[in-house]
């Protein structure tokens, strides 16, 4: 009956398409309301298809004022028709989802109230469905996280299995945001057990187990997920929504890492275009402005965009690089977060102050909207915008300006060690050790490969040379200390077992680990006990906020830093080498997995190797597999002469090579950016750029 009244799908579609026929907003609203009336009437007769089509069309780009008006009309109609049962739930839930989407872009408090009322109504009609998730999101958006958690805790008991899993996973996310790690792990595990088909949930549970040092299931999970991801990839199906940052910690197929990055970039682009499509520009539209600056001043104008220009590792590593950049390069800094806890720009940390001093122009843009920030960056007429966030800083980065194109060239740099997919950045800065040719297919971007280690360091400007090159880190009257201060999420079970086996093989040795989070210690000790290791030989260091404190304890107690595989030490590697403590790294086949051990090899695993190669220590401190890794560690621990030679060579390399010196790093970066700009001016688009 309804199909004959509305002319099937085309009636609704034609009504929506009135917008594209030049009709004004009032006529557009009338067409939408008519279409909605027919759809609601159809739903009351049990035919949900037209309403489903209408909701899909609204989501695909209906102008916000008209869509909001139609939503209000839908509420009135549904109330007058006393919608109940499946039809009522379906209608209220879908209208609530659309209202929630509109709230996300408008942030109108009244719309949040309306959205919650819709979700509440849907939940009362059928508590076994998933409307409780929407109610909880609205409660949380209103600032009551505990209320949202309690609501889901009560609601999940009545929900169907698939919805209960979603509720448990959302509750786990709340615990994650509250830094309740063990509770988060338990909830994510429970959700994954209910829905084993959700690889993203399995990855979340695996990630959290590793984060708190629980290796009881991690290796099995890695194997299962890697196998399943390979199946998905081979079948050419749409890949599950794993966050790219999470795949960097998994031994996932290299193509999967790239496709996950492409997928997230595409999703971000859809959201960005939905809200800001009128602001988009193409690179060639921005080139004339950058060329004018170059022609008029002879200087290259480069921007750096980051949420970490404060008391964070990014600022610590970068401030001296800025100091030594080529004087022909102007540096524009865009700091997208506040520096001090009180938000007062006058209360600057030392790191923020140093970054400000090294910049040509420093812009505080944490209160700036996306359109305003985009307008500001474009007005600054940059040639290159460097992205120092990537897919890190979730929730506070401003990647929309990259999607909308803020500069002719956009380049990813060091904070996120991986691909950001298509459409974000044109290039990623790296070097030939961090990204040798066989890793290039992992990137959708092209590579700008610097002549020495790309990873920045300002340590020589922070700390005086810790000790002379002849002073040894250890004496014969104390135990040899293996150490790792990396977060445990980087540590796979197979690598941890190698470390424990070293304790059994080297009788006078100890293992010094990071006790962060606090929940990690009992899990790590339980694994050690199961392997027959004396627990007194394992000690823990608490997390310290001060870079100075972390650096000093390295000098005082560590003899050899053990790098992890898959995701290695980054800032910690710089800390260790400048402190004069050898770092043992592994690149190549560095996991003991029968399915695809080469999956461990990626850029994020090679930062230690990049620094060691720049220091000329690749033969002494880079292993090619776990067997060689263990042998090299044992040799350094038991052969005092060998250790003395390596230690002395590291002492000289800190000063004599470009591995850690900010002046040489700034020189290589300056050359690379200038070479990249010359290619752009010439209209050439090389696949990759190698800086000599």
Number of C-alpha atoms within 10 A of each C-alpha: 8 16 14 7 10 16 10 13 14 13 17 23 16 15 20 22 18 17 18 10 10 10 12 11 14 10 15 23 23 15 21 28 22 15 23 23 18 19 26 23 19 21 22 19 12 12 17 18 15 26 25 16 16 20 20 14 15 19 16 10 12 19 14 15 11 19 22 19 14 23 19 14 15 20 16 12 16 18 11 9 12 11 19 19 11 15 19 21 23 22 25 26 23 19 23 27 19 20 22 23 14 20 20 12 12 13 12 11 11 9 17 22 14 19 26 23 16 25 29 20 20 29 22 14 20 19 19 19 23 22 29 28 24 23 24 27 20 22 20 16 12 14 11 13 20 15 14 24 23 12 18 24 14 11 22 22 13 13 21 13 16 14 22 26 25 22 27 25 24 22 27 27 21 19 21 17 12 12 12 15 22 20 17 26 26 17 22 32 25 20 28 24 15 17 18 14 12 16 19 17 23 23 24 23 27 28 25 22 26 26 22 24 31 26 22 15 13 22 18 14 17 21 18 15 21 21 17 15 20 17 12 15 16 9 10 9 9 10 15 15 14 22 17 24 20 16 22 23 24 25 27 26 22 21 16 21 28 22 23 23 27 21 22 19 21 17 12 17 22 14 13 19 16 15 15 17 13 9 16 15 15 12 14 11 11 19 18 14 19 20 21 13 17 17 11 8 11 12 17 23 22 23 26 22 26 24 23 23 29 23 18 16 16 21 21 25 20 22 27 25 25 23 18 16 23 19 12 14 17 18 22 23 24 22 22 21 19 21 25 15 8 9 12 10 12 9 14 18 14 13 21 23 16 20 22 20 14 20 19 16 14 17 16 14 19 18 11 12 11 18 13 13 21 22 14 16 20 19 12 19 23 27 28 23 26 25 25 22 25 27 23 15 15 12 7 14 21 23 22 21 24 22 23 24 25 30 31 25 23 26 25 28 23 21 20 19 27 28 29 30 25 20 18 27 24 18 25 26 23 28 22 18 23 26 24 14 9 9 14 16 12 21 23 22 25 20 23 27 26 24 22 24 28 26 26 27 28 22 23 17 14 14 13 10 16 14 13 11 17 13 12 17 21 17 9 7 7 9 17 24 23 23 25 26 23 23 21 26 19 23 22 25 22 17 21 18 14 15 21 21 17 20 22 15 13 16 12 15 20 24 24 19 20 20 22 20 18 14 16 21 19 14 17 22 19 16 19 20 13 8 13 11 17 14 14 9 16 21 16 15 14 13 15 11 10 10 14 12 11 18 19 14 12 23 18 11 16 23 25 25 26 24 29 27 29 28 25 27 27 22 18 20 27 25 23 23 25 27 26 30 24 28 30 25 30 26 28 20 20 26 24 17 17 7 11 16 17 18 20 26 26 28 25 22 29 29 31 32 27 25 27 29 20 21 24 15 19 17 9 20 21 24 23 13 18 20 13 14 23 18 13 16 24 17 14 23 22 16 10 14 11 13 22 18 15 16 24 17 19 25 25 15 23 21 15 12 15 22 27 27 22 25 20 19 26 23 17 22 25 21 18 21 20 18 17 22 18 12 13 16 11 8 9 10 11 12 10 15 18 16 18 11
